[in-house]
């Protein structure tokens, strides 16, 4: 079967789209099913990992790691070499992180088939049967990281030696996600080594966090007391982000084009500044927000677009930042969104699934209709995502459902504006760069974080009433 794999890959290139997907899935199953009897060569293992990644992304690699016990069958050096043979750097990085991420979990039902994998409990008691498996996984994760480092150093040295010009192309290197996953896999068995990984993450970012602002600046300051905290512990806080608010100062340039717009955003406090002010007001210095983000921003484990409101979690310590980041990477976070979409007399089904790829990568979202407004111009829906691609909800509403999110300037949500007069509140909300997308709930059961809900913004009611009023007039 193994010598047929290159042939099946060539055949795959000539098949129609639907047949390609079926053939792709067959190739992955055929290649990986032989792991226990005859290990694959590095090249064939690389092909199998790439096929799994192309088929289902990170989730596909994680699933196959557990089902076929890839990290137990192969030495870390073989795994790293196979991943680095994948042509795309993004895919190679994702595969390597998934290999380490699979070490953060254990066989849930203990039958050895890897199908019921669960996140490792914390803490693990001395008498727990999972302890031995967890220590083995910790060693594997640390060895994969070591081989990753070694391979990156070797590639960089080779490139520097053979380069004919002064330009040196940097090799693929472990990133903050890599370090966070390795920390999570190892902190209970090897805490001293794990904590060094977090120190390395700070050093890797050239200590950018030391230059971050710690106080509110500019005109029209918003007091930290206006921050709505939905849940807070000594390790993290979940807040209700306002629509139209940027997360960090670094997002100013990316979210505005004109000089006046940039100045307006600069003068207004961003969420990072408000969080820091809250921490300074309620906790004595040093300010407790994590400091391992690549851009130097404090606390944020995930992001919400400027126009999106709702649940956002921030870590107070680097240790919990790593654990939370691991949860997001492993797709273990339960979150949902509510959106107002412009249906323009198109009736959506009560529920359904959208599978439109994003940037050529798999993306799946599920939706459920919550409310249909008069004239079928607007529909309120709840959306959950499987992957969490950039702008996934916005793209799937627009391109998958044909119903863009109201006020969304990138994906057709402004089309309703042409039906409204200049004094409509919709024009004001659009000028404030708000969109009708709200992260209404978030829960992380693996870390005992209960479901937290954020109320829908009140300005949505004003908007829908305004639209309905002008639709009746016209």
C-alpha positions as CSV (number, residue, x, y, z in Angstrom):
1,X,0.0,0.0,0.0
2,X,2.9,2.3,0.8
3,X,4.5,2.3,-2.6
4,X,1.1,3.3,-4.1
5,X,0.9,6.5,-2.2
6,X,2.8,8.7,-4.6
7,X,0.6,7.4,-7.5
8,X,-2.6,8.2,-5.6
9,X,-1.3,11.7,-5.0
10,X,-0.8,12.2,-8.7
11,X,-4.3,10.8,-9.4
12,X,-5.7,13.2,-6.8
13,X,-4.6,16.2,-8.9
14,X,-6.7,15.1,-11.9
15,X,-10.0,14.5,-10.1
16,X,-13.0,16.8,-10.0
17,X,-13.5,18.8,-6.8
18,X,-15.9,16.4,-5.1
19,X,-13.9,13.4,-6.1
20,X,-10.7,15.1,-5.0
21,X,-12.1,15.5,-1.4
22,X,-13.1,11.8,-1.3
23,X,-9.8,10.7,-2.7
24,X,-8.0,13.0,-0.2
25,X,-9.8,11.4,2.7
26,X,-9.1,7.9,1.4
27,X,-5.4,8.7,1.0
28,X,-5.2,9.9,4.6
29,X,-6.9,6.9,5.9
30,X,-4.9,4.4,3.8
31,X,-1.6,6.1,4.6
32,X,-2.2,6.3,8.4
33,X,-3.9,2.9,8.8
34,X,-0.5,1.3,8.0
35,X,1.3,3.0,10.9
36,X,1.1,0.1,13.3
37,X,2.2,-2.5,10.9
38,X,4.7,-0.7,8.7
39,X,5.8,2.9,9.6
40,X,5.8,5.4,6.8
41,X,8.9,7.0,5.4
42,X,9.5,10.6,6.3
43,X,8.3,11.7,2.9
44,X,5.1,9.7,3.0
45,X,4.4,10.7,6.6
46,X,4.8,14.3,5.5
47,X,2.3,13.7,2.7
48,X,-0.2,12.1,5.1
49,X,0.1,15.0,7.6
50,X,-0.3,17.6,4.9
51,X,-3.4,15.8,3.5
52,X,-4.9,15.7,7.0
53,X,-4.2,19.4,7.4
54,X,-5.6,20.3,4.0
55,X,-8.8,18.2,4.7
56,X,-9.7,19.5,8.2
57,X,-7.0,21.9,9.3
58,X,-5.6,21.7,12.8
59,X,-8.6,19.5,13.9
60,X,-7.7,17.0,11.2
61,X,-4.1,16.6,12.4
62,X,-5.2,16.4,16.1
63,X,-7.8,13.8,15.3
64,X,-5.3,11.6,13.4
65,X,-2.6,12.0,16.0
66,X,-4.9,10.5,18.6
67,X,-6.6,7.9,16.4
68,X,-3.4,6.5,14.9
69,X,-1.1,7.3,17.9
70,X,1.3,9.2,15.7
71,X,3.4,10.7,18.5
72,X,3.8,7.3,20.0
73,X,4.7,5.5,16.8
74,X,7.4,8.0,15.5
75,X,10.4,9.6,17.2
76,X,10.1,13.4,17.6
77,X,12.9,14.0,15.2
78,X,11.0,12.0,12.5
79,X,7.9,14.0,13.2
80,X,9.6,17.4,13.0
81,X,11.4,16.5,9.8
82,X,8.2,15.3,8.2
83,X,6.3,18.5,9.1
84,X,9.1,20.7,7.9
85,X,8.9,19.0,4.5
86,X,5.5,20.5,3.9
87,X,5.9,23.2,1.3
88,X,3.7,25.8,3.1
89,X,5.3,27.4,6.1
90,X,1.8,28.1,7.6
91,X,0.8,24.5,7.2
92,X,4.1,23.2,8.6
93,X,3.8,25.5,11.6
94,X,0.2,24.4,12.2
95,X,1.1,20.7,11.9
96,X,4.0,21.0,14.3
97,X,1.9,22.9,16.8
98,X,-0.9,20.2,16.4
99,X,1.7,17.5,17.1
100,X,2.6,19.2,20.4
101,X,-1.0,20.0,21.1
102,X,-2.0,16.4,20.9
103,X,0.4,15.8,23.9
104,X,-1.9,18.1,26.1
105,X,-4.6,15.4,26.1
106,X,-5.1,11.8,27.1
107,X,-7.2,8.8,26.2
108,X,-10.5,9.6,27.9
109,X,-12.0,6.1,28.1
110,X,-8.7,4.3,28.5
111,X,-9.4,1.7,25.8
112,X,-6.4,2.8,23.8
113,X,-8.2,3.6,20.5
114,X,-7.6,7.4,20.9
115,X,-11.1,8.2,19.8
116,X,-12.3,9.7,23.1
117,X,-9.5,12.1,24.0
118,X,-9.8,14.5,26.8
119,X,-7.8,17.4,28.2
120,X,-5.5,16.4,31.0
121,X,-7.0,17.3,34.4
122,X,-5.3,19.7,36.8
123,X,-3.9,18.8,39.2
124,X,-3.2,15.1,38.5
125,X,-3.2,13.2,41.8
126,X,-0.3,10.7,42.6
127,X,-2.6,7.8,42.4
128,X,-4.3,8.8,39.1
129,X,-3.9,6.3,36.3
130,X,-3.5,9.2,33.9
131,X,-0.3,10.4,35.6
132,X,2.1,8.1,33.7
133,X,0.5,8.9,30.3
134,X,0.7,12.6,31.1
135,X,4.4,12.4,32.0
136,X,5.1,10.5,28.8
137,X,3.2,13.1,26.8
138,X,5.1,15.9,28.6
139,X,8.4,14.3,27.6
140,X,7.2,13.9,24.0
141,X,6.2,17.5,23.7
142,X,9.5,18.8,25.1
143,X,11.4,16.5,22.8
144,X,9.4,17.7,19.8
145,X,10.1,21.3,20.8
146,X,13.9,20.5,21.1
147,X,14.0,18.9,17.7
148,X,12.0,21.9,16.3
149,X,14.7,24.2,17.7
150,X,17.5,22.1,16.4
151,X,16.0,21.8,12.9
152,X,15.4,25.6,12.8
153,X,19.0,26.3,13.9
154,X,20.4,23.8,11.3
155,X,18.3,25.3,8.5
156,X,19.3,28.9,9.4
157,X,23.0,27.9,9.6
158,X,22.8,26.2,6.2
159,X,21.0,29.1,4.7
160,X,23.6,31.6,6.0
161,X,26.5,29.4,4.8
162,X,25.2,28.9,1.3
163,X,23.7,32.3,0.6
164,X,25.3,34.2,-2.2
165,X,24.0,37.5,-1.1
166,X,23.8,39.3,2.3
167,X,20.1,38.5,2.5
168,X,19.4,35.6,4.9
169,X,16.0,33.9,4.8
170,X,15.0,32.9,8.3
171,X,13.9,29.3,8.9
172,X,10.6,28.4,10.4
173,X,10.9,28.7,14.2
174,X,8.7,27.9,17.2
175,X,6.2,30.7,17.9
176,X,4.3,31.7,21.1
177,X,1.6,29.2,20.4
178,X,4.3,26.4,20.2
179,X,5.7,27.5,23.6
180,X,2.2,27.8,25.1
181,X,1.3,24.3,24.0
182,X,4.5,22.8,25.3
183,X,4.1,24.6,28.6
184,X,0.5,23.2,29.0
185,X,1.7,19.7,28.1
186,X,4.6,19.8,30.6
187,X,3.8,22.2,33.5
188,X,2.5,19.5,35.9
189,X,5.2,17.0,35.3
190,X,8.2,19.4,34.8
191,X,7.2,22.8,36.2
192,X,10.6,24.3,36.2
193,X,11.2,23.5,32.6
194,X,7.7,24.7,31.7
195,X,8.2,28.1,33.4
196,X,11.4,28.6,31.5
197,X,9.4,28.3,28.3
198,X,7.3,31.3,29.3
199,X,10.4,33.3,30.1
200,X,11.6,32.4,26.7
201,X,8.3,33.7,25.2
202,X,8.9,37.1,26.8
203,X,12.5,37.2,25.6
204,X,11.5,36.2,22.1
205,X,9.3,39.3,21.9
206,X,12.3,41.5,22.8
207,X,10.5,42.6,25.9
208,X,8.1,44.8,24.0
209,X,5.7,44.7,26.9
210,X,7.9,46.9,28.9
211,X,7.0,49.8,26.6
212,X,3.2,49.3,26.7
213,X,1.2,52.2,28.2
214,X,-0.1,51.6,31.7
215,X,-2.4,54.6,32.0
216,X,-5.2,56.1,30.1
217,X,-4.0,58.9,27.7
218,X,-5.6,61.4,25.4
219,X,-8.8,63.4,25.6
220,X,-12.3,62.2,26.5
221,X,-11.0,59.5,28.8
222,X,-13.2,56.6,29.7
223,X,-13.0,55.7,33.4
224,X,-12.0,52.1,34.1
225,X,-15.2,51.8,36.3
226,X,-17.2,51.7,33.1
227,X,-15.7,48.4,32.2
228,X,-18.3,45.6,32.4
229,X,-16.7,42.5,33.9
230,X,-18.7,39.4,33.4
231,X,-16.4,37.0,35.4
232,X,-13.1,37.5,37.2
233,X,-10.7,35.3,39.1
234,X,-7.1,35.6,40.2
235,X,-6.1,34.0,36.9
236,X,-8.3,35.7,34.2
237,X,-11.1,38.1,33.5
238,X,-13.9,38.0,31.0
239,X,-15.3,41.4,29.9
240,X,-18.0,42.6,27.6
241,X,-16.1,44.5,24.9
242,X,-17.9,47.5,23.4
243,X,-18.6,47.7,19.7
244,X,-16.4,50.2,17.9
245,X,-13.5,49.9,20.5
246,X,-10.1,48.8,19.4
247,X,-8.2,46.3,21.6
248,X,-4.8,47.9,21.5
249,X,-2.9,51.0,20.4
250,X,-1.3,48.9,17.7
251,X,-4.6,48.5,16.0
252,X,-5.0,52.2,15.3
253,X,-3.2,52.1,11.9
254,X,-4.9,48.9,10.8
255,X,-8.4,50.2,11.6
256,X,-8.3,53.7,10.1
257,X,-7.2,55.3,6.9
258,X,-7.5,59.0,7.3
259,X,-5.3,61.1,9.6
260,X,-8.3,62.5,11.5
261,X,-9.7,59.0,12.0
262,X,-6.4,57.8,13.3
263,X,-6.2,60.8,15.7
264,X,-9.7,60.1,16.9
265,X,-8.9,56.5,17.8
266,X,-5.6,57.5,19.4
267,X,-7.4,60.0,21.7
268,X,-10.0,57.4,22.7
269,X,-8.9,54.8,25.2
270,X,-8.6,51.3,23.9
271,X,-9.6,48.1,25.8
272,X,-6.0,47.3,26.8
273,X,-5.6,50.7,28.5
274,X,-8.9,50.3,30.3
275,X,-8.0,46.8,31.5
276,X,-4.6,48.1,32.8
277,X,-6.3,51.1,34.5
278,X,-8.8,48.7,36.1
279,X,-5.9,46.4,37.3
280,X,-4.0,49.4,38.7
281,X,-7.1,50.7,40.5
282,X,-8.1,47.4,42.1
283,X,-4.7,45.6,42.5
284,X,-1.5,47.1,43.7
285,X,1.4,47.1,41.3
286,X,2.8,45.2,39.5
287,X,-0.1,45.3,37.1
288,X,-1.3,41.8,36.6
289,X,-1.9,41.1,32.9
290,X,0.0,38.5,30.9
291,X,2.9,39.7,28.7
292,X,3.7,37.0,26.1
293,X,1.8,38.2,23.1
294,X,3.9,38.6,20.0
295,X,2.8,42.3,19.5
296,X,3.5,43.2,23.1
297,X,-0.2,43.7,24.0
298,X,-1.1,42.7,27.5
299,X,-3.6,40.0,28.5
300,X,-5.5,39.2,25.3
301,X,-5.7,35.5,24.5
302,X,-8.0,35.9,21.5
303,X,-9.3,38.8,19.5
304,X,-12.6,40.5,18.5
305,X,-12.8,42.8,15.5
306,X,-13.2,46.5,16.3
307,X,-16.9,46.5,15.3
308,X,-17.7,43.3,17.2
309,X,-18.9,43.4,20.8
310,X,-19.2,40.8,23.5
311,X,-17.3,38.2,25.6
312,X,-13.5,38.5,25.5
313,X,-11.2,36.8,27.9
314,X,-7.9,38.2,29.2
315,X,-5.2,36.4,31.2
316,X,-3.7,37.9,34.3
317,X,-0.6,35.7,34.3
318,X,1.6,34.2,31.7
319,X,0.9,30.7,33.0
320,X,-2.9,31.1,32.4
321,X,-2.3,32.8,29.1
322,X,-0.6,29.7,27.9
323,X,-3.3,27.4,29.2
324,X,-6.1,29.5,27.7
325,X,-4.2,29.8,24.4
326,X,-3.9,26.1,24.3
327,X,-7.7,25.7,24.8
328,X,-8.3,28.0,21.8
329,X,-5.8,26.2,19.6
330,X,-7.3,22.8,20.5
331,X,-10.8,24.1,19.7
332,X,-12.0,23.4,23.2
333,X,-13.6,26.8,23.8
334,X,-17.4,26.9,23.6
335,X,-18.5,30.2,22.2
336,X,-21.3,31.6,20.1
337,X,-22.2,34.8,18.3
338,X,-25.5,36.6,17.7
339,X,-25.8,38.7,14.5
340,X,-28.3,40.9,12.8
341,X,-28.2,40.0,9.1
342,X,-29.7,41.9,6.1
343,X,-31.9,39.3,4.4
344,X,-33.6,41.7,2.0
345,X,-36.8,39.6,1.8
346,X,-34.7,36.3,1.5
347,X,-36.1,33.8,4.0
348,X,-33.4,31.8,5.8
349,X,-34.1,28.2,6.9
350,X,-34.5,27.8,10.6
351,X,-31.1,26.3,11.0
352,X,-28.2,25.0,8.9
353,X,-24.5,24.7,8.2
354,X,-22.1,26.8,6.1
355,X,-19.0,25.2,4.7
356,X,-17.5,28.0,2.6
357,X,-13.6,27.7,2.7
358,X,-11.7,30.8,3.9
359,X,-8.4,31.6,2.2
360,X,-8.4,28.1,0.8
361,X,-8.7,26.5,4.3
362,X,-11.7,24.5,5.7
363,X,-14.2,26.5,7.6
364,X,-17.5,25.3,9.1
365,X,-20.2,27.3,10.8
366,X,-23.6,26.4,12.1
367,X,-26.5,28.9,12.4
368,X,-30.0,29.1,14.0
369,X,-32.7,31.7,13.4
370,X,-33.7,33.5,16.6
371,X,-36.0,36.2,15.3
372,X,-37.4,37.4,12.0
373,X,-38.2,41.1,11.8
374,X,-41.1,42.7,9.9
375,X,-40.7,42.9,6.1
376,X,-38.1,40.1,6.2
377,X,-35.4,42.8,5.9
378,X,-33.6,41.7,9.0
379,X,-33.1,38.4,10.8
380,X,-31.4,37.7,14.1
381,X,-29.4,34.5,14.1
382,X,-27.0,32.6,16.4
383,X,-23.8,31.3,14.9
384,X,-21.2,28.9,16.2
385,X,-17.9,28.2,14.4
386,X,-15.8,25.1,14.3
387,X,-12.4,26.5,13.2
388,X,-12.4,30.2,14.2
389,X,-10.9,31.6,11.0
390,X,-10.4,35.3,10.6
391,X,-13.7,37.0,9.9
392,X,-15.3,33.5,9.7
393,X,-18.8,34.6,10.9
394,X,-18.8,37.7,8.7
395,X,-17.7,35.8,5.6
396,X,-20.1,32.9,6.1
397,X,-23.1,35.2,6.7
398,X,-22.3,37.2,3.6
399,X,-21.0,34.6,1.1
400,X,-22.6,31.4,2.6
401,X,-26.0,32.7,3.6
402,X,-26.2,35.6,1.2
403,X,-27.2,37.7,4.2
404,X,-24.4,40.1,5.3
405,X,-24.2,41.4,8.8
406,X,-25.7,44.8,9.2
407,X,-23.3,47.7,8.9
408,X,-20.4,45.4,8.0
409,X,-18.4,47.5,5.5
410,X,-16.2,44.7,4.2
411,X,-18.8,42.1,3.3
412,X,-21.9,44.0,2.0
413,X,-23.5,45.0,5.3
414,X,-23.6,48.6,4.3
415,X,-25.9,48.0,1.3
416,X,-28.9,48.8,3.5
417,X,-27.5,52.3,4.1
418,X,-28.6,53.5,0.7
419,X,-32.2,53.0,1.7
420,X,-31.9,55.2,4.7
421,X,-31.8,59.0,5.1
422,X,-28.8,60.9,6.4
423,X,-30.4,61.4,9.8
424,X,-30.8,57.7,10.4
425,X,-29.0,56.3,13.5
426,X,-27.5,53.7,11.2
427,X,-25.3,56.4,9.7
428,X,-24.1,57.4,13.2
429,X,-23.4,53.8,14.2
430,X,-21.5,53.2,11.0
431,X,-19.4,56.3,11.6
432,X,-18.5,54.8,14.9
433,X,-17.4,51.6,13.1
434,X,-19.9,49.4,14.8
435,X,-21.3,46.2,13.2
436,X,-24.2,44.0,14.4
437,X,-22.1,41.1,15.5
438,X,-22.0,40.1,19.2
439,X,-20.0,37.4,21.0
440,X,-22.9,36.5,23.4
441,X,-21.4,33.5,25.3
442,X,-18.1,31.8,26.2
443,X,-17.3,28.7,28.3
444,X,-14.2,26.6,28.8
445,X,-15.2,23.4,30.7
446,X,-11.6,22.0,30.7
447,X,-10.5,24.9,32.9
448,X,-13.8,24.9,34.9
449,X,-14.8,28.3,33.5
450,X,-18.6,28.3,33.4
451,X,-20.7,29.6,30.6
452,X,-20.7,33.4,30.6
453,X,-23.2,35.5,28.7
454,X,-23.1,39.1,27.5
455,X,-26.3,41.0,26.9
456,X,-27.0,42.2,23.3
457,X,-26.2,45.9,22.9
458,X,-29.1,48.2,23.5
459,X,-28.3,50.2,20.3
460,X,-29.4,47.2,18.2
461,X,-33.0,48.0,19.2
462,X,-32.7,51.6,18.0
463,X,-31.2,50.4,14.7
464,X,-33.9,47.9,14.0
465,X,-36.7,50.3,14.8
466,X,-35.1,52.9,12.6
467,X,-34.8,50.6,9.7
468,X,-38.4,49.4,10.1
469,X,-39.7,52.9,10.3
470,X,-38.1,54.0,7.1
471,X,-39.1,50.8,5.3
472,X,-42.7,51.6,6.1
473,X,-42.3,55.2,4.9
474,X,-40.8,54.0,1.6
